[in-house]
Amino acid sequence: MKKRSVVCIVAALILLAGLLPPATAQSQGGEEKRVKRMKFPELVAAMKLTEGHAVADLGAGQGAFTAALSKAVGPAGRVFAIDIDESAIKSLRTKVEKQSLGNVTVVKGDVDDPKLAPDSLDAVLVIDAYH
């Protein structure tokens, strides 16, 4: 992970403090509301994501933030939607296909290995993933 990633993670955690509701299953409409409620544009700004960046959505679950990250980094960027749960991986793949998110790669990680190359990211988003 690049040095800048640690700064982005810390900035994101500070921004998110107190803004997160308890983890719950989200419908499509619920995901959109959650992204808005969490002030996602401000989060992206704090992470300093721009066109062409590479970012991981670690513990992506159903992908509530994957599409928004995809838009933030644009077609020249890359989003790695990572989860360890097989049903989440299936849902992520379906979402990526349905929404034509060509810059998103779904990754089946392990509990102790997100399956990412060293120094390959500009930022990492971790929300409701460490329980």
C-alpha positions in Angstrom: 0.0 0.0 0.0 1.3 3.5 -0.9 2.2 5.8 2.0 -0.6 8.2 1.0 -3.1 5.4 1.6 -2.6 5.5 5.3 -3.4 9.2 5.3 -6.5 8.5 3.3 -7.6 5.7 5.6 -7.1 7.9 8.7 -8.9 10.8 7.1 -11.8 8.6 6.2 -12.1 7.1 9.7 -12.1 10.6 11.2 -14.8 11.8 8.8 -16.9 8.7 9.4 -16.7 8.9 13.2 -20.2 9.1 14.5 -21.8 9.0 11.0 -22.3 5.3 10.6 -25.5 3.6 11.5 -25.3 0.0 12.7 -24.6 -2.5 9.9 -27.8 -3.7 8.3 -28.8 -5.4 5.1 -29.4 -2.7 2.5 -31.9 -2.6 -0.4 -30.8 -0.8 -3.5 -32.8 2.3 -2.4 -31.4 1.8 1.1 -27.8 1.8 -0.3 -28.4 5.1 -2.1 -29.8 6.7 1.1 -26.9 5.4 3.1 -24.3 6.8 0.6 -26.1 10.2 0.8 -26.5 10.1 4.6 -22.8 9.3 5.0 -21.9 12.4 3.0 -20.0 10.4 0.5 -18.8 13.4 -1.6 -17.1 14.7 1.5 -15.6 11.3 2.2 -14.2 11.1 -1.4 -12.8 14.6 -1.0 -11.2 13.6 2.3 -9.7 10.6 0.6 -8.5 12.9 -2.2 -9.8 10.5 -4.9 -9.6 11.7 -8.4 -9.7 10.4 -11.9 -7.3 7.6 -12.4 -6.8 6.5 -8.8 -6.8 2.9 -7.6 -9.0 2.3 -4.5 -10.1 -0.8 -2.6 -13.6 -1.2 -1.1 -12.4 -3.6 1.6 -15.3 -5.6 3.0 -17.5 -4.4 0.1 -20.5 -6.6 1.1 -23.3 -5.8 -1.3 -21.4 -3.0 -2.9 -23.1 0.0 -1.4 -20.1 2.2 -2.0 -18.5 0.3 -5.0 -20.5 2.2 -7.7 -19.8 5.6 -6.0 -16.1 4.8 -5.8 -16.2 3.7 -9.5 -17.6 7.1 -10.4 -15.1 9.0 -8.3 -12.1 7.4 -9.9 -13.6 7.4 -13.4 -12.9 5.1 -16.4 -9.1 5.5 -16.0 -9.3 4.5 -12.4 -9.7 1.1 -10.7 -11.9 -0.1 -7.9 -11.2 -3.4 -6.2 -14.4 -4.6 -4.5 -13.1 -7.1 -1.9 -15.0 -9.5 0.4 -14.5 -12.9 2.0 -18.1 -13.9 1.8 -19.1 -16.0 -1.3 -22.7 -14.6 -1.3 -21.3 -11.0 -1.2 -19.0 -11.9 -4.1 -22.0 -13.1 -6.1 -24.0 -10.0 -5.4 -21.0 -7.8 -6.2 -20.5 -9.5 -9.6 -24.2 -9.1 -10.4 -24.1 -5.4 -9.5 -20.9 -4.8 -11.5 -22.4 -6.4 -14.5 -25.9 -4.8 -14.2 -24.4 -1.3 -13.7 -21.7 -1.8 -16.4 -18.9 -0.9 -13.9 -16.0 -1.6 -16.2 -13.4 -0.2 -13.8 -14.4 -2.5 -11.0 -12.7 -5.8 -10.2 -14.4 -8.1 -7.7 -11.9 -10.0 -5.5 -12.6 -12.9 -3.3 -10.2 -12.3 -0.4 -9.2 -14.4 2.5 -9.6 -13.5 6.2 -5.9 -12.8 6.4 -5.2 -11.7 2.8 -7.2 -9.2 0.6 -5.4 -10.6 -2.5 -4.0 -7.2 -3.6 -0.6 -6.5 -5.0 1.7 -4.4 -2.8 1.9 -0.7 -3.5 -1.1 -1.0 -5.9 -3.6 1.4 -4.2 -4.0 5.1 -3.7 -6.7 4.6 -1.0 -8.7 2.0 0.9 -12.3 2.3 2.2 -13.2 0.1 5.1 -16.8 0.5 6.5 -18.5 -2.0 8.7 -15.9 -4.6 7.8 -14.2 -5.3 11.2 -16.8 -6.7 13.6 
